[in-house]
Amino acid sequence: MIKKTLTSFVLSAAIISCNTAQEPATKERYHSVAFTPDNSFTGGAEGPAVDNAGNVYAVNYAKEGTIAIITPGGKAGIFVALPNGSVGNGIRFNSKGEMLVADYTNHNILKVAIATKQVSIYAHDSTMSQPNDIAIDNKDRLYASDPDWKTGTGRIWRVDTDGSITLLADSMGTTNGIEVSPDNQKLYVNESVQRNVWVYDLSDSGTISNKKLLISFPDFGMDGMRCDADGNLYITRYGKGVVAKVSPGGALLKEIPLLGKNSSNIAFGGPDGKTAYVTLQDKGNMETFRVEVAGREFKPQR
């Protein structure tokens, strides 16, 4: 999430679900097209994630504090409204198919049961500035970025499956996008204001070490990011209107142009895992494009 003034758009929406994958909206690689209408989301559009049926979820659809469900064909509706003033940011699914949501207003990680839509507190720590984006490893452990926009600093936390929270890194820049490598041996995190992407060694026990600079950019910000199965990072460049594709070695491979400028996050889905879904905060919508390699978390849809 990039700090901004949020504007709510009031829309009526029916909840629509889908269990059958459809053809992507575009078949041309790296050609981005609209996936949902302009202003279908608020200015807080964020956190896309895809379930095993191919449905896409993202936060702040129609009004703040909601989570949308969007079919592979682009039909959208409110899946759930978060209680108690919670507002979501990053979303991930664990191996049980449970939805985990960073709730930045109440310093929580929330769990949403897909079948019942019941929302519960999975983890809470009032010392967090705001759990922002989240990544997940093959042991269902979460890694949360925690920016403090007022001071331009940030931290990284680990959230274990029992809900316990451990501080992994402190005194960073404004930590934002975060991701685990396909082999679960690297943790990537970016700093939006400082425009750096860092890579850590990630141990089997979930500790990090050996911090190195992967890549830095001379202009514009960064927000969410995801790896493909080859370990390439797709980084949303907030304000530039592109998604940057960066190799595991830190080389800028490609910039994928978008219709909007303020891209906030990205996820992979579709019938083969090669469809990217991007949230745009300036247009209040989502865009989609095709890629060459499936996202690292892709599993065949059922």
Stockholm file with secondary structure:
# STOCKHOLM 1.0

chainA/1-302         MIKKTLTSFVLSAAIISCNTAQEPATKERYHSVAFTPDNSFTGGAEGPAVDNAGNVYAVNYAKEGTIAIITPGGKAGIFVALPNGSVGNGIRFNSKGEMLVADYTNHNILKVAIATKQVSIYAHDSTMSQPNDIAIDNKDRLYASDPDWKTGTGRIWRVDTDGSITLLADSMGTTNGIEVSPDNQKLYVNESVQRNVWVYDLSDSGTISNKKLLISFPDFGMDGMRCDADGNLYITRYGKGVVAKVSPGGALLKEIPLLGKNSSNIAFGGPDGKTAYVTLQDKGNMETFRVEVAGREFKPQR
#=GR chainA/1-302 SS CCCCCCCCCCCCCCCCCCCSCCCCSCCSBTCCEESSCTTSEEEEEEEEEECTTSCEEEEEESSTTEEEEECTTSCEEEEEECSTTCCEEEEEECTTSCEEEEETTTTEEEEECTTTCCEEEEEECTTCSCCCCEEECTTSCEEEEEEETTTTEEEEEEECTTSCEEEEEEEESCEEEEEECTTSCEEEEEETTTTEEEEEEECTTSCEEEEEEEEECSSSCCCCEEEBTTCCEEEEETTTTEEEEECTTSCEEEEEECSSSCEEEEEEESTTSCEEEEEETTTTEEEEEECSSCBTTCCCCC
#=GC SS_cons         CCCCCCCCCCCCCCCCCCCSCCCCSCCSBTCCEESSCTTSEEEEEEEEEECTTSCEEEEEESSTTEEEEECTTSCEEEEEECSTTCCEEEEEECTTSCEEEEETTTTEEEEECTTTCCEEEEEECTTCSCCCCEEECTTSCEEEEEEETTTTEEEEEEECTTSCEEEEEEEESCEEEEEECTTSCEEEEEETTTTEEEEEEECTTSCEEEEEEEEECSSSCCCCEEEBTTCCEEEEETTTTEEEEECTTSCEEEEEECSSSCEEEEEEESTTSCEEEEEETTTTEEEEEECSSCBTTCCCCC
//
